[in-house]
Amino acid sequence: MALTGAQIRMARGYLRWSAADLAAKSGVGVSTVKRAEAEDGPPPINPPNLAAIRGALEAAGVEFIAENGGGAGVRLRKGAA
């Protein structure tokens, strides 16, 4: 499933993380996080950085929901947070 900038913004908000928090937890720069979140569609960042961001969010309990007619989204895994 392709991840969108909007989903990254939603996930970070759900966790109440700042862009700096996500950058630190994913090992990418704050500017990379901001660039990824700037687009509603596919983030304009390289695949390893996107994978690192996704991995950090998933490790914190975020599940990404694919587009299924109701729009792509996020939720917290049961028992997370």
Buried (B, 14 or more C-beta within 10 A) or exposed (E): EEBBBBBBBBBBEBBEBEBEBBBBBBEBEBEBBEBBBEBEEEBEBEEEBBEBBBEBBBEBBBBBBEEEEEEBBBBBEEEBE
